[in-house]
Amino acid sequence: MYKVVVSDLDGTLLNSDQEVSELSKKVIRELCDRGIKFYIATGRAYPDAKRIMESIGIKIPLISANGGVINDSDGNEIYRDDLDEESKNIILDIDYMAVSDLIHINAYSDNRWFLTTEERKVNPFKEEPHFTYEINSIEELRKRNITKIYYIGPRRELLKLEKIVLEKTDGKVNVAFTHPECLEIFDMNVNKAIAVKKLSDMENFTLNDVIAFGDGFNDYEMLKEVKKGCIMKNAHYSLKEALPELEIVTSNSRNGVAKKLMEIYNIKVDEE
């Protein structure tokens, strides 16, 4: 039996309305009551992850920004790994608009979300009214500590941009698609697996104790390195092809995480 459960949010624990369903809340609270550790590991910024945690009715450490930040259960930041100055400036120098004028740039800095002044707000994710963006120019972003930079646009154009980013940085950054239309760049030493390992050292468990759920390529390392990784049915085909040995569970819109946990831990709750 797994002592620890780690779940991604978007496309995984969150349903198609970008909420944690009542069934999922019941299952998670039952796990916690049984002494099973439950953690969230998300690409979202800490304030947004915290709001979702509170909606479940639990108080836990949170892994955010794809593993770039960890906050303890009281909200204290206990770990952060920002992009190094050289990589940050190389990326900000890239003329992404030359690849496609349908691409726009975003940045996370100190748990705040920034767009640049010349950008329009376009987002493949459902609008999130609880966490809003601020405007900064590229030059203003250079002065900030940046946890991650991400581009939103058509996947075919982002694939071209990905090659440019890796070439310009000499492959010294971590690049992942967290959504088919969202390309994210963070420090080479940042991913969810590394963050879960850091949290395990603090919380007295090992990766061999963990079952994890995810749907994006930013979940790849985590799903591969824990004892059992589960891929959502709605995940992009590229993740399924990269990890063919892993179990595919029911989609996020049908409570895939909750139903798999009910099966594993023999949890019986009212599903209405």
Secondary structure, DSSP 8 states (H G I E B T S, - for coil): --SEEEE-IIIIIS-TTSS--HHHHHHHHHHHHTT-EEEEE-SS-HHHHHHHHHHHT----EEEGGGTEEE-TTS-EEEE----HHHHHHHHHS-HHHH-TT-EEEEEETTEEEE-TT-----SS---TTS-EEE--HHHHHTS--SEEEEES-HHHHHHHHHHHHHHTTT-EEEEEEETTEEEEEETT--HHHHHHHHHHHHT--GGGEEEEE-SGGGHHHHHHSSEEEEETTS-HHHHHH-TTSEEE--GGGTHHHHHHHHHHT------
